Amino acid sequence: MKSTGTVSVPSFTAEALRASLVKIASADPEHLIFFSRNGTPLTTNNIRRRLRAVPGRSGH
């Protein structure tokens, strides 16, 4: 089942998405926007690990 929709995001998020789309522009149209270095979908643990690596995100 395929679906499409619109999601409003802050401008910095839109810029990051545009940059990702430029990188994968020549790939298969079904290519994931967010993916692991192996090209597989990100898991919850991948996301948590990446967020922990961002300075100042957790306040700890």
N, C-alpha and C positions, 0 to 999 in steps of 0.2 A: 504494500500500500504506500503510495506516495502522497505527500501533502506539502503545501507551500503556505507560507504566511509571512507576516511582517512583524519585526521586532524592533522597537526603538532602543537605541543604545547611545551612550555618551559619545561625543565626537572623537575622543582618544581611542575608544573601542572601535569605532568605524574606521579610523585610520589604520589600526592594527589589522583589522579584517581585510581592508583593501590591500595592504602589504602582503598578507598571506595569499590572497587571491592572485596577485601578480606572480608570486613564486610558483603557483601550481597551474597557471593559465594554460600551459601546453599539455597538461595531464588530462586524463579521462574526465569527462564532465561529472561523473559520479564520485570523483575524488573527495576524500574527507577534507574539511577545512582544518580541523584540529586532529592531529594524529601523532603517533609515537615516531621515533626516529626510524623505525622499521616499516612505517606506513600503515600500521594497524590502529584501530580506534584507541583513544586514551581511556584508561581505567580510572576509577575513582582515586586509587592510590597514586597514579601518575599526576593527577590534578593536584592532590594534596601536597605531594612532594614539590611540585613546581611553585605552588603558592608559598610554601615554607621558605623557599629560596629567595623570595622577594623581600628585600629589607623594609622594615617598618610596617609590614602588613599585619602582624599579629599583635604588635604593641608590647611584646616580651623582650 
